[in-house]
Amino acid sequence: MPYRVSPIGFVRSCFKEKFAIPRQPHLAPAARGVLELVAPFDQAVALEGLEQVSHVWLLFLFHEALEAQPRLRVRPPRLGGNRMVGVFATRSTHRPNGIGQSVVRLEGVEPGRLRLSGIDLLDGTPVLDIKPYVPYADAIAEARNELAAEAPGAIAVQWTESALAQARQQAGRLSEPLVELIEQCLAQDPRPAYQVPPPERRYGTRLWDVDVRWHYPAPDRIRVLEVVKA
């Protein structure tokens, strides 16, 4: 039986492109955004009590990864992008119904909107529901996942002097922790795991309205080259 769902709001996020978004929430605490609610969920009564909650679960749609045909097996980037496993053993964006979930920090409750941090959501993401994080029920000490037993290791992030100066200037203009955001996102190493790019190859993404460009002077190191207003 088919069902229809409608978004309760949309995320306005620092991530304007999919590339370099952390693969899980909270890997980049400086990643911030706002969930703008739509009627009738933008009414104050719908948000009563949320001021007592530090974190929330967001159920959302991978709106730029929706597919007509479901995938039964996927290649998770965490496993190097060359090993296939069943879709239900992963958090791949290729979901049967395009539904994702993230637990994020609730920084503030305002009329018709929630301020969030530690997000891993693309700008414009439709949100289907909000649920409070309940520590005694949601944190399971004995839980295990042998496919993702530990947090991914971080890669070293370096700066050119000019890029760091540019980032600080743009951070002041945006009133956002842009330097920290860039370092936290790039430390997750957004390139596909099977790639060993030559030093001359440049990568880039957009955070807020800023274009960030970097390269790999060595396989275990990133150097930020440029941070400019888009």
N, C-alpha and C positions, 0 to 999 in steps of 0.2 A: 504494500500500500504506500503510495507516495505521500509525502508530507511537504508543506510549504512553511518556510520560516522567513522572518523579516528582521533586518538589523534593528537593534535598539540604539545604535550610535556608530560613529566612525572615529578612528584614531587619527589624530594629527601628530605625526611622528617626526623625529630627527632623521629617520632613514627614508631617503627619497628614491633609493634604488635597492634592489634585492642583494646585490653584491656587497659583501662585508658586514651584513647583518649577523650578529652572533647567532650561533646555531641553537642556543638555548637562552632563556631569560636569565637575568642576573649575572651573566658573564661580563656585562658592561653596565655597571651601576650608574654611570654618567649618561646613559641613553634615556632621554626623557621625551615625554609626549603628553597629549591631552586626549581624553575620550570625550567627544562631544555627543551628547545624547539627543535623540530626536523625540518628538511628541508621540505618546503622552509620557514617555519615560524621563523627560527632562524636568518634570515637576519635582519640587522639593520633597514631597511625601515619599517618592520612590527611593530617595537616598537617605531617609531617616535611619540613624544608627550606624551608617558607614564611617562616621567620624571616630568610632570606637575600634576600627579595624585597621591593621597596619598593612596587610597584603590582601589582594583579591585574585581569584581565578578569572581569566577572560576566556570565553569560548568565542571563536571567531572563524571567519572564512579566509582561506588562502585564495583571495580573489584574483590573483594573477597566475594561479597554478591550477585552475579548475579544468578538468578533462572530461570529455564525453565517455571515454572508455576507462573503466577502473583498472588499475595496475595491481596485480597480485604479488609481484616481487619488485623490489627496488634496490638501488645501489646507494647506500648511505655514505655521505662524505666522511663520516666518522670512521668508517671502515676502509677508507682509501678510495672510494668510488669505483672499485673494481670487484667487489664481492656482493653477490646478490643474496638477500634474505627476504622473508615474507613481510609484506607491508605492515602487518599488525605487530611485528617485533621492532618497529622503528617509529620515529617521529617525523618521518619524511613529509614534505609538503604535498606529496602525491597521495592524498587521502581518498577513500571511496566517496565521501560526500564533501570533500574539501574543508573539513572542520579541523581547526587547531585549538590548542589550549596553552595558556601561559599563566604562570603565577607571577605577579608584578607588585612592586611596592606602591602603595597608595599614599601619595605625598599630600593630597589635599582634596577636599570636597567643596565645590563651588556650585552656584546655581546652574544646573543643566550640564555640568561637566566635572570630570575627575582628572586631577593631575597625577601623572604616573612616572615612575622611574624604573630602571632595570628592564626596559622593554626590549622585545625582539620582533617588533611588528612594523611592517612597511606602512608608509604614509597612505592613508585612505582605507585601511583595513576595516571591513564591516565587522562589528561585534554583535554576537547573537545573545549573549547573556553574561552576567556578572555574578560571581558567587564569592562569599567571604572565605578566606583561608582560615581553616580551623586547626591550630597546631596539634592538639591532642589526637585528632583524627587523621590529619593529612601527612604528618611526619611519622614515618614508620621506621624505627631504628633498625630492625632486622631485615628490611627490604634488600633485594639484590637484583642486579642486572648485569650479567656477565658480558653482554655486548658493549656496555658503557659503564664499566666498573669504576672508573676514575674520571675526574675532570680532565679535559684535554690540556696538554702541556702548552705553555705560552712561548711564543717566538720573541726574540729581542727586537725592540722598536727603537730606532735612532732617528735623529733629526738633522737636517742641515740647519745652519744658523738662520738662514733666510726663511725657511719653512716654519721654524718655531716662532720667529718674530711675526710672520704672517698669521699663524694660528692664534697667537695671543691677541693680535689686533682684531681679528674676526670674533674671537670669544668676547671681547669687550663690547663690540657692536651688537652681538646677539644676546649678551647677558646669559651665556650658557658655558658650561665647563667643556669647551671644545677640545682643548689639548688632552684632557683626560679621556674624553669620548674617543678621539682618534687613537690614542694609545691602547685603550681597552679593546676596541674593535679590531685593530690590526694585530694585536697580540694573539688573537685567536687564529691568525693566518688564514685569510679568506680564500686563497688560491686553492684549486683542487689538489688533493694530497698527492696525486701522481705527477704533478708538474714540478720540474726543476728549471725555472726560467733563467735565461741569461741575464747578466746585470743590466744590459741596455734595455730590456723590456720594461715598459712602464705599466702600472696598474692604476686604476682610479675609481672613485665612487663619490657620491654626493651626500653630505650630511648637512641637515638644515638647508641653507641656500649656498653652501660652500663646496667647491670641488677640491677633493684631496687626491694627490697623486704620489705614488711611491714606487720603489723598485726593490729588488733583492740583490744587494751587493755580494751576498753569500747565501747559500740555501737556508741557513739558520738565522737570518737577520733581515729586517726590513729597514729601509731608510726613507723617511718622508721627505719628498722633494719640493712640494708646492702645496699651498693652502690658499685658495683665492675665491673671491665671491663669484658665484656662477653668473 
